[in-house]
Amino acid sequence: MVALLGTIVPGFAPMEQPPAGSPLQTLSLRLPPLSMARASGTFGDSWHAVTVRRGASLKHMFGVLGISDADLKRVLDHPGVKAEIGQLTPKTELAVDLPVNGKLRGLRYLRSDGQRVQLDLSGGKVKETVLKRDVDVRTVVLSGKVGRSLFRSARQLGLSGAHLDQLTDEMFKYDIDFDSDLDADDRFSVVVDQTWVDGQLQRTGPILAAAFTVDGKLHTAFLHNRNGRPEYFTSDGRPLKKAFIRMPIPYARLSSSFGNRYHPVLGRMRMHKGVDYAASTGTPIQAAGDARVQFVGWQNGYGRVVILDHGHGYTTLYGHMSRFGNERVGQRIPQGTVIGYVGSTGLATGPHLHYEFRINGVHRNPLSITMPPPEPLRGAELASFRNETLRAMTKIRTVENIVFPQALEAPQQALASALASDKPAAKRKKG
């Protein structure tokens, strides 16, 4: 009797995966002697998929199957084979074409780059063919309730931690307090593209659209590329991301407010033209909004300081840094970019961030000022957004009772109308 290092099954279709949460077991099966198998035609003139145990080698597997050392050498001498499948793992996809005469006729395996390769050994020279794989991209809606944990509910739907970050940080963080607002009966739906290869789910793409109902109030978001960067918008083209974040250090403690105060270093009353956030040395500091880097360097009491120009007269300043990020003067950076790290350089008694918000050079309180709204999509770009998101809107409507008026307009008609509106108006003839 011969103990096989795994199992052999007819064909080369992907093996059915065990249900999520089921323990994966490797079985050692007892097969009849190979001579008996050949005599009875068990192997036959067809392909057989082989599943192997951890640590098994191709040489060991060929020995168990009765494949000659000469055939093993032909396979391993072929460029790239030894590096890919010389040492096998339980995830290795492998199949052999082994006729009843025991002479290896072909070998198939999955390369690390995702390509499925077939080696033809029937002739004098080994021939390699890259096989076409059955790739299917499906746009699907995944829906669920918050239940006991939003994280757990999302994972049960097959969503990753990155998807959850998109929901909580990129889409709805300004409208939903995920720490206190959620109830077990609140529901959410997301539209994603799933890539299936040979009948198996290989990848779930970023969230294309989402609907989140909290306490009966519906929030929606749709993905669109603006200026080459992906952003989330409302159904009518308004950015969900605010123009400015109020705290360049998330969840930091406010240690000093805007206004007149007793300066701890100078020992006298002085106007405090910003706000201070206490944090440990080395805490990352984020850009409050999309900006062009105006200044990186040392300035008097500020110590190591970065100044950002956000356009339309808005600038922000970040002082007392221990060190800078990788940004350079003149560089354009998106909101949230780490521009430096908390320190105590300059006139500072301890590690903290000194943050200033200026409008046309005038210092304003960043905690109380009404921030400018972000720029909405307009004209041809708005029409392109509607055209691009129509499929996602349609998918969302299959599970949520939502009406998007702009989606009822034919996308091509909307695009043509927007393009026409972007053209300068024709001058009237004087009568």
Secondary structure as UniProt FT lines:
FT   STRAND          2..3
FT   STRAND          6..11
FT   TURN            20..21
FT   STRAND          30..31
FT   HELIX           34..40
FT   STRAND          47..52
FT   TURN            54..55
FT   HELIX           58..65
FT   HELIX           69..77
FT   TURN            79..80
FT   HELIX           81..85
FT   TURN            90..91
FT   STRAND          94..97
FT   TURN            100..101
FT   STRAND          106..110
FT   TURN            112..113
FT   STRAND          116..120
FT   STRAND          127..131
FT   STRAND          135..145
FT   TURN            147..148
FT   HELIX           150..156
FT   TURN            157..158
FT   HELIX           161..165
FT   HELIX           166..171
FT   TURN            173..175
FT   TURN            178..181
FT   TURN            184..185
FT   STRAND          187..197
FT   TURN            198..199
FT   STRAND          200..214
FT   TURN            215..216
FT   STRAND          217..226
FT   TURN            227..228
FT   STRAND          229..233
FT   TURN            235..236
FT   TURN            250..251
FT   STRAND          253..256
FT   STRAND          259..262
FT   TURN            264..266
FT   STRAND          269..272
FT   STRAND          275..278
FT   TURN            281..282
FT   STRAND          284..286
FT   STRAND          291..299
FT   HELIX           300..302
FT   STRAND          303..311
FT   TURN            312..313
FT   STRAND          314..324
FT   TURN            329..330
FT   STRAND          332..333
FT   TURN            335..336
FT   STRAND          338..343
FT   STRAND          352..359
FT   TURN            360..361
FT   STRAND          362..364
FT   TURN            366..368
FT   HELIX           379..397
FT   TURN            398..399
FT   HELIX           405..408
FT   HELIX           411..422
//
